[in-house]
Amino acid sequence: MSNYAEVIPPLSIYIPNAFTPNGDYINNVFKPELMGVYEYEFYVFDRWGEEIFETNDQLIGWDGKLRGNKCQQDVYVYLVKYR
């Protein structure tokens, strides 16, 4: 026995692996590009697990800052929840 599910509209997710928040207007924010998603949460954490960014607006990405101060170049972890 098989069950099939058709996803309408098609679901598409692209998450970049780097960004350059240097003010040149190219790759200045880090955010997933989503299609077919109607509920969304996006979080960024530092290496110690402190949340440094969150949004539920698909048009807003992380600009590499925490409380207005530029974060250092480092490894960060993200979490994306969607429906």
BELZI-V475441 format. One line per field, one symbol per residue. phi: phi as a letter, one per 30 degrees, with the letter a starting at -180 (. if undefined). psi: psi as a letter, one per 40 degrees, with the letter a starting at -180 (. if undefined). A space follows every 10 residues. Layout:
phi = ???
psi = ???
//
This chain:
phi = .bbbbccbde cbbbbdcaab dcicibhdbc adcbbiccba bbbbbddcjd dcaaabcddc bdcicbhicd dddacbcbbb cab
psi = hihihhhhii hhhhhieiig geeeehfeih iihihehehh hhihiieeeh heiiieheeh iheeihfehh iihahiiihh hi.
//
